[in-house]
Amino acid sequence: MQAVPGDQRDSRYRYVIGGLTVLLWLSFGLSLPAIAPVTPLILEEYGISRGMAGLLTGSVILMMSGFSIPAGMLVGRVGLKKLIGVAWFMAAAPALSFLAEGFPTLLAMRMMFGLSLAVLLPAFGPMLMQWFRPRELPLIIGLNLAMATVGMMLSTFVTAPLGEVVGWKMTLSIYGAVALVGAFLWMRLARVQQPTQSSRHLSVGEVWSVLRNRTTLLLALADADPFAQYTALTTWLPTFYFEVHGMSLSAAGSAVGLAPLSGVVALILAGVLSMRVVRRRLFLIIPGVVGGLAGFATFLLAGSGAIYPALLLLGFGAWFYLPMLHTIPMEVPDAVPERVSLVLATIGALGGVLSFVAPLAVGILTDVLGSYIPGFMIFAVLSWSLVVAGVLLPETGRPRT
């Protein structure tokens, strides 16, 4: 990673940039899981099946996975400020949820939100590389992802009770309005280097080389299945606890909200530990084991108090590894911004495929088999890919300045 002119990585303005990225991830976190706590209300209002309802979460991931790599190829061609600004404005699409008289309209807004993630993910790493030194990267990435989990936690805890007061459509609109305010602040305050005539774009051969690189594929594998398990469980566990175990929607949403609550602590802890522990693979293997076991416990032990520690451990396993997963592409040889953006896009794309399938598959299997358990078990087994990838990945950690 090359120093930028004047090395703005020593500038105090990087704290402003860091603050903007914190708001960015908070706004994404608010809208991402907001459907799950009010799914029974959506089923009732629109008269749709559980499989169709699963599209409201799955379509977000589908758009992210389908467009991440094309968006990653834009890095170096289009200014990062513009890319991130466009993504942020698209993320505000749910602000119009109060107008969603039919299911297709609500689905279209969720798809636009998913497209915003596709643009953001590959642009985020190169932007941070401009403003933060290598040893600071895991910490700032951890803080940003922690704010995303804060948003998810707030959304999970607040959506159902707030929906009872103002209606579920207006609740989704409030979350979208937070993104809209953030997008305007980004366009006003952000300072990001623009591409220059000397910027080198990756050739088709170089793009293909990055996409089929062993480390790239292992990183994508490391994230894909745990993300799919987390998406499936956090999407359907509130409804599972409500329908099968007699919990109220508010109580079920609050219980599942423990997962992102634990994730906040896990992300901050991972960022702090990364400043002292330079080895990377343990940051993947340990949460892989913990999250894999906890995933089974969240539904096999339902109806008992054991679900609460299980959900806390699920959140730890699902989030602790992420700062390191997003830092490793910046530490491999030839970690230029264009390559980093493509690796991050590949992680988002391949991970997004399974995460699109996960809530949809659980919903369909439940409609067909009359039980949530088979769908939950499939993705709990697949989540162990994080352990496998952690063992097989090369060790990139080393002392950095």
N, C-alpha and C positions, 0 to 999 in steps of 0.2 A: 504494500500500500504506500503510495507516494504522498509526500507532504504537499499540501495545496499552496498556491502562491500566498506569501505573507503568513503562512500557516495559521489559518483562522481556528485551528484546533486549540490554540492557546487563547483565543478571544473569549471575553466574558459573554459575548453575544450568543455563544453556544448554549448558554443557559436558557435564553429566549427560545432558541430552536428546540431545545429539550422540552421546555414547557409546552410548546405547540404540539410536539409529537405526543406528549402525555395526553393532551386534550383530544388529539386525533384518535388514539387508541381507546380512550374512554368513550367517545361517541360511537365507535364501532361496537364496543362491548355492550352498550346499552341496547342496541337494536338486534344484535345477533341472536340471543336466546329468547327474545321477548315473546315469541309465538307459543313456546311450550307451556307456560303457566296458564294460558287462556285457550288452549286447544279445545277443551270440551265446549267452551262458548262458541268457538268458530265452527265446530262440528254442528252444533245446534242451529246457529244462525244461517249457515249456508247449506245445510243438509248434505254434506259431503262424507265420503268414506275416510277411514283413518289413513289409507294409502294416499289419498288426495291431500289430506292435511299434512302428511309427511313431506309433500312437495314444497311446502312453505319454508321448511328448513333445508331440504335437500337441494332445491333450486338455487339457493344462495351458494352452496358449495359447487354445484354444477357450473354455474357461471364463472366462479373463481377458477376452477380447474380447467375449463375450456378456453379461457382467455389469458391465463397467466403467462404462458410462454410468448404469445404474440405481443403482450404488453411489455414483457421483459426485453424483447428485441427493440423496443422504442427507446430504451435507456441509452443515452449517447446521441440520439437523433432529435429528441424533444426535451426541452428543459425540464428538470426534475420538479421545479416549482409548479410548472403548468400541469405536469402529470399528476402530482399529488393533489393539486387544487381541483382538477377535474374529478379525481376519485372521491374527494371529500364532498363535493357538491352532489355527485351521484349517490353517495351514502345518505344524503338527506332526503332521498325519495320517500321513505316511510313517513315523512312529515305530512304527506297527503293521504294517509291511511283513513282519516275521518271521511274521505270521499268515496271509500271503497264499498259500493253498494253490492257488488258481486264478487265471487271468488276470483275470477280472472284478473280483475283490477288489483286486488291485493297481491296476487301471485306476481304480476308484472312489477310491482314496487319492490317485492323481495328479490326478483331477478336483477333489477337495477342496482340494488344494494350489493348483491353478489358480484356484479361486474366491477363495482368500486373496489372490492377487495382484490380482484384480479389485477387492477392497475397499481394499487398501493404496494402489494407485497414485493414485486421485483424492484420498485423504485426506492423502497424504504432503506435497504442496506447501503446502496451507493450514496444516498443522501447523508446517512450517519457517518460514513467513511470520510466525508468532507469536513465534518465538524468535531469528531471525537477520535482520540488516539486509540491504538489497538487495545491497550490494557483497560480502557474505559468502555469499550464496546459491549462486552457481556453485561456490564452494570446498567448502561443506558437501555440496552435491549430488554433486560430484565425489568427495569422500571416501567418501560412502555407497555410490555406485555402484562405487567402487574396491574396497570391502570385499565387494560382491557378486561381483566378478570374482575376488577372492582366494578366496572360497568355491568358485566355479566351477573355478578353477585347482586348488585342493586336491582337489576332488571328481574332476576329470579325472585327476589324477596318482595319487590314492590309491585310488580305488574298486576298480580291477581287482586290485591286489596285496592290499588289505585283504579283498576278497571271497574271495581264495584262502585266507585264514587263517580268517575267521569266517563266510564264506558271503555271497553277494550280498544276500540278504534282510536279514540282520543289519546289513550295512553301510548299507543304506537306512534302517534303523531308528535307527542311531546318528545319522545326519544329522537325522532327524526329532526326536530327543531334544534336540538343540541348540536347535531352534526352540521346543520345549516349555519349556525352562529360560528362554529369552529372553522368552517370553510372560508367565511369572510375574513376572519382573523388571520388565517394562513396567507391569503392573497395579499393582505395589507402588511404583514410583518415579516414574512419569511424571506430569508436571503439564501439563495442556493445558486451555485455556479451554473451557468448555461453552457451547453455544448459549444465547442469552438471548431474552427475549420480543421484543426489538427487532431480532433477527436477521432479515434480509430474505431470503426464499426466491425463487429465480428462477421466474417464471411460465412457462407452457408456451411462450408466444411468445418469451420471452427464451432459453429452452433451445434452441428451434429456431434462433434467430438465432446463437447460439454454435456450434451444430453445423454450420451451413452457411456460417459465416464463412470467407473466403478464407484468412486466416492459419491458422485452425484446420486446414483441410483440407491446406494445404501442410505444416504441421508433422507431421500424420499421415502424409502421403506421404513426408516426409523420413525418417521412422523405419521405416515399414512394410516396404519392400523390403530395406534393409540388414539389418534384424532377421530377415527371412525367410531371407536368404542365410546369415546367421550360424547360425541355428537348423538349417537343412538341413545345412550343412557340419559343424558340431560334433556333430550327431546321427549322421551316417552316415560321416564320414571315418574314425573308428577302425575300423569294420567294413570299409570300403573298403580301407584299408591292410592290414588283417588278411587278408581274403579274396583280394584281387586282387594285392597286392604282397608277401605273405608276412611281414609284420611280426607280432610277437607282440602280444597284446592289451595288455600292459603298455607295450610300446614305442610302439604306436599311440596309446594313451591319453596317454602322456607327450608325444608329438609334438603332438597336438591341444591339449594343455594349455598350449602356448606362446601360443596365441591369448588366453586370459584373462590369462596372465602379462603379455603386452604391453599388454592392456587396463588393468591396474592402473596401469602407468606412464603410459599415455595419459590416464586419467581424472585422476590427480593433476596431471599437466602441464597439462591443460586448465583445471583449477580454479585453479592458480597463475597461468597466463597471463591468465585472465579478470580478475584483480585489476589487471592493467596494460593489457591490450588491451580497449577498450570496444566495439569493433565485433564483431558477432556472426556475420555470414554466412560469413566465412572459416573459422570453426570448423566449418562444415558442408561447404563445398565441398572443402577440402583432404582431409579423411578420406574424403569420397565418392569422389574420384579414386583415392586410395591403396587403399581397401578394395575398390573395383571391380576393379582390376587384380590385387590379391592373391588375390581369390576364384578367378579363373581359374587362377592359378599353383598353388594348393593341390592341384588334382586333375590338371591337364594336365601338371604336372612331377612327379607322383608316381613314386616309384621312384628319385628322385635326391635329393641333399642340398639342392636348391633349395626343397624343401617347408618347411624349417625357417624361413628368412627370410620365405617367403610366409605362413606361419602367424603369425609375429610381426607382419607388416604387416596381415594380416587383422584381428588383434586391435586394432591401432591404429585402423584404419578403422571398426571396429564399435563402438568405445567413446569415442573422443576427442570426438565431437560431442554426446554425451548430456548433459553438464552444461549446455551452452548451450541445447540443445533444450528442457530442462525449465525453464530460466530465462526464456526468451523469453516464455512465457505470463504471467509475473509482471511483465513490463515493458511490455506493451501497454496502451493506454488502458482504463480501467475494470477494472483487474486486481484485482478484489475476490476474496476466497477462493472464493465460490460459482462464479464464472466460471472461475477458475484450475482448480478441481477438475474442472469439466466439460471444459475443454480437455484436461487431462491424461488424463481418462477416454476422450475421443475418440481421442487418440493411442494409448492402450493398446488400444482396441477395434478400430480400423481396422488398426493394425499387427498385432494379434493374429490377424486373419482370415488374412492371408497366412502368418503364422508357424505357424498351425495346419495350413494346407494344405501347407507346405513339406516337413516330414519325411514326412508321409503320401504326398505326391505322389512324392517321390524313392523311397520304398520300393515303391510300386505300379509306377512306371515301371521300376524295376530288376527286379521280378518279371516284368513283361511283356516288356521288351526285353533283359533279361540283362546290362544295363550300368548303372552309376551315372552315367555321364558326361552323358547327355541331361538328367536331372533337375538335376544340379549346374549345367549351363550355363544353364538357364532362369532360375534364381534369381541367378546371377552377373550376367546381363544386367539383370535387374530392379533390382539394387542401386544402379544409377546414378541412381535417383530422388533420392537424397540430394543429388547435384550439381544436378539440375534444381530442386529445391525451394530449395536454398541460393541459387541465382541469382534466383529469383522472389520470395522472401520480402522483406518490408520490413525495413530496418535499424532495430533497436530499441535498440541499444547507445548509451549516453551516460553521462557521469560521474554516479555515484550516491554517496550518503552511506551 
